[in-house]
Amino acid sequence: MKREKIIAIVNDFLVNEFEVDGDDISNDADLKKTLGLDSLDYIDMVVIIESNFGVKLGEPDFKKMVTFDDFYTTIENKIAEKNA
């Protein structure tokens, strides 16, 4: 899956499911500050990512993510690992 498609899918569910303002989403924006999610929201996000991309993110993955670019890259890498 191309990175552009990953970004489009992720941004779509962030705006529609988590009510994030699309204008606040940029590659270098702080992921946690922008999303403002609680622990239950992260669980919902894991489920949505798994259903959209067939990969699972865990707590160690989220701890390494600082920006949206990190988020997209993590999903991209997980997809590549799965398909290898």
Backbone bond lengths (Angstrom), bond angles and torsions (degrees), N, CA, C in turn:
res aa  C-N    CA-C-N  psi(-1)  N-CA   C-N-CA  omega(-1)  CA-C   N-CA-C  phi
1 M - - - 1.464 - - 1.529 108.35 -
2 K 1.316 115.04 133.99 1.462 119.70 -179.22 1.527 110.90 -73.03
3 R 1.345 113.93 149.14 1.459 121.00 -178.57 1.534 111.90 -56.11
4 E 1.325 116.92 -39.81 1.466 120.47 -179.13 1.523 111.18 -60.30
5 K 1.328 116.57 -38.82 1.471 121.25 178.96 1.527 110.21 -68.28
6 I 1.341 116.67 -41.03 1.472 120.97 177.12 1.518 109.82 -59.52
7 I 1.323 116.44 -47.63 1.468 121.10 -179.40 1.525 110.64 -60.81
8 A 1.321 117.19 -43.92 1.471 121.03 -179.36 1.523 111.02 -62.38
9 I 1.325 117.34 -44.35 1.465 121.07 -179.63 1.525 110.89 -65.50
10 V 1.336 116.05 -46.99 1.469 120.50 -179.19 1.523 110.43 -61.24
11 N 1.322 117.14 -49.64 1.469 119.84 -178.60 1.516 111.39 -62.05
12 D 1.326 116.99 -37.04 1.462 120.85 179.02 1.529 110.86 -62.29
13 F 1.342 117.45 -47.83 1.466 116.49 -178.48 1.528 112.26 -73.83
14 L 1.325 118.47 -26.16 1.469 119.34 175.95 1.525 110.40 -66.82
15 V 1.320 116.20 -41.16 1.469 120.47 179.98 1.529 110.64 -71.44
16 N 1.330 116.96 -45.27 1.464 120.47 -173.13 1.526 114.43 -83.19
17 E 1.313 117.86 -36.31 1.466 120.83 -176.59 1.533 113.03 -93.85
18 F 1.332 116.21 -32.64 1.463 119.62 -174.26 1.519 112.70 -114.28
19 E 1.347 116.46 5.03 1.462 123.47 175.22 1.521 113.31 54.74
20 V 1.344 116.15 38.55 1.456 121.78 175.19 1.517 107.47 -82.35
21 D 1.328 116.86 136.71 1.461 121.10 177.28 1.527 108.29 -69.15
22 G 1.318 116.84 120.45 1.457 121.93 -178.82 1.515 113.36 -55.50
23 D 1.338 117.14 -29.30 1.465 120.80 179.09 1.527 111.91 -69.41
24 D 1.323 117.37 -19.55 1.465 121.42 -179.90 1.524 112.66 -85.66
25 I 1.335 116.69 -9.93 1.461 120.81 -177.71 1.524 109.37 -90.41
26 S 1.332 115.54 117.23 1.466 121.50 173.33 1.519 107.73 -147.70
27 N 1.315 116.57 158.68 1.464 120.54 -175.15 1.523 113.66 -53.53
28 D 1.333 117.46 -38.58 1.464 119.65 -175.25 1.526 114.11 -98.25
29 A 1.332 117.59 4.08 1.473 120.62 178.34 1.523 110.24 -69.87
30 D 1.327 115.94 146.62 1.455 121.80 178.45 1.528 109.08 -68.66
31 L 1.326 116.06 118.43 1.461 122.18 -174.53 1.524 112.20 -60.29
32 K 1.311 117.10 -52.97 1.465 120.46 -173.93 1.516 112.47 -68.24
33 K 1.343 117.06 -39.75 1.466 120.21 178.63 1.524 111.03 -65.96
34 T 1.319 115.98 -43.14 1.459 120.44 -177.16 1.523 111.39 -67.39
35 L 1.332 116.14 -43.41 1.464 119.51 -177.26 1.522 112.42 -76.02
36 G 1.316 117.71 -40.16 1.464 120.80 -179.14 1.519 113.32 57.05
37 L 1.324 116.75 39.14 1.461 121.06 -176.02 1.519 111.76 -86.88
38 D 1.338 114.72 150.41 1.463 119.37 172.55 1.534 108.11 -95.93
39 S 1.330 116.28 179.86 1.468 120.09 -174.93 1.533 112.49 -62.29
40 L 1.323 117.95 -34.91 1.463 120.23 177.55 1.525 111.58 -68.00
41 D 1.330 116.41 -35.51 1.461 120.19 176.84 1.524 110.62 -63.49
42 Y 1.333 116.56 -38.89 1.464 119.68 178.67 1.525 111.06 -63.98
43 I 1.315 116.62 -37.10 1.470 120.29 176.86 1.532 109.46 -63.49
44 D 1.328 116.38 -44.95 1.470 120.49 177.02 1.532 110.69 -59.69
45 M 1.341 116.22 -40.83 1.450 120.47 -179.41 1.532 110.97 -63.89
46 V 1.325 117.00 -41.44 1.469 121.33 178.54 1.527 110.04 -59.45
47 V 1.329 116.41 -43.41 1.468 121.43 179.45 1.533 110.46 -64.01
48 I 1.322 117.44 -43.86 1.469 121.42 -179.79 1.524 110.89 -65.50
49 I 1.322 117.02 -41.35 1.468 120.32 178.41 1.521 110.06 -63.44
50 E 1.329 115.90 -43.65 1.463 119.49 -179.85 1.533 111.12 -63.01
51 S 1.330 116.99 -40.69 1.464 119.15 -178.50 1.532 112.33 -72.35
52 N 1.330 117.23 -30.12 1.466 120.72 -179.39 1.523 113.58 -85.31
53 F 1.329 116.21 -34.30 1.462 119.51 -171.67 1.532 113.84 -119.95
54 G 1.323 117.70 -10.88 1.455 120.48 -179.65 1.513 114.25 72.44
55 V 1.329 116.76 20.00 1.464 121.50 177.29 1.515 109.22 -127.06
56 K 1.310 115.58 155.69 1.458 120.25 -178.30 1.520 109.81 -116.24
57 L 1.327 115.37 132.48 1.454 121.02 174.64 1.513 108.55 -103.43
58 G 1.319 116.05 140.50 1.452 121.12 178.48 1.516 111.21 -115.06
59 E 1.311 115.20 178.69 1.463 120.74 -179.35 1.531 112.38 -55.60
60 P 1.352 118.75 -42.80 1.479 117.84 178.66 1.529 112.97 -59.81
61 D 1.335 116.38 -34.00 1.471 119.62 177.47 1.521 110.87 -64.55
62 F 1.330 116.94 -45.88 1.462 120.69 -178.27 1.525 111.57 -66.96
63 K 1.324 117.36 -32.41 1.469 120.06 179.85 1.517 111.78 -65.08
64 K 1.340 116.79 -29.79 1.469 120.94 -179.04 1.525 112.72 -82.37
65 M 1.308 117.67 -15.17 1.466 121.28 -176.48 1.522 110.82 -84.89
66 V 1.327 115.23 126.36 1.459 120.46 176.29 1.523 110.40 -112.83
67 T 1.325 115.99 -43.53 1.466 121.10 -177.12 1.531 110.75 -114.41
68 F 1.311 115.74 170.65 1.462 119.97 174.89 1.524 110.01 -63.07
69 D 1.332 117.18 -35.50 1.458 120.25 177.46 1.530 110.48 -59.28
70 D 1.333 117.18 -40.84 1.472 121.01 175.82 1.529 110.59 -60.80
71 F 1.313 116.31 -40.81 1.469 122.41 -179.49 1.533 110.18 -62.10
72 Y 1.334 115.93 -50.32 1.463 120.20 179.40 1.532 111.02 -61.24
73 T 1.330 115.77 -43.26 1.468 120.71 -178.43 1.521 111.19 -63.85
74 T 1.322 117.03 -40.53 1.467 120.64 178.92 1.522 110.50 -61.47
75 I 1.317 117.07 -46.23 1.467 120.48 178.66 1.531 109.91 -63.36
76 E 1.322 116.43 -44.72 1.465 121.06 178.98 1.533 111.01 -58.11
77 N 1.341 116.87 -44.40 1.460 120.98 -179.93 1.518 112.13 -66.82
78 K 1.334 117.08 -39.07 1.475 120.70 178.29 1.527 110.75 -64.04
79 I 1.334 116.68 -40.16 1.468 120.55 177.76 1.533 109.58 -63.96
80 A 1.325 116.81 -43.45 1.462 121.08 -179.89 1.519 110.71 -62.97
81 E 1.345 117.49 -41.70 1.470 121.66 178.27 1.532 110.73 -61.89
82 K 1.326 114.87 -43.04 1.466 120.49 -178.76 1.523 110.98 -63.85
83 N 1.319 116.50 -37.70 1.452 121.37 -175.83 1.535 113.36 -88.34
84 A 1.321 116.94 -3.65 1.480 120.31 -178.13 1.511 111.48 -74.52
